[in-house]
């Protein structure tokens, strides 16, 4: 092992970039997040994947912009379906 390493050309961030995806920060209600996490655990997948699928399904229904009110409705519907399983 060397005594010193040259990191002058190093770059911060993930080693592998996720192509086609963008990292964002959003606020989700605690109960909504808990429901997606619980469903994801049952299905053996990731909760972020389920949330992404719910958003895609919503966008596929029509090409109107997704606003807060329909998003809340969609998330409530998803949570209700999960509670019934």
Secondary structure, DSSP 8 states (H G I E B T S, - for coil): --S----TT---S-SS--TT---------HHHHHHHHHHHHHHTS-HHHHHHHHHHHHHHH-SS---HHHHHHHHHHHHHHHHH-
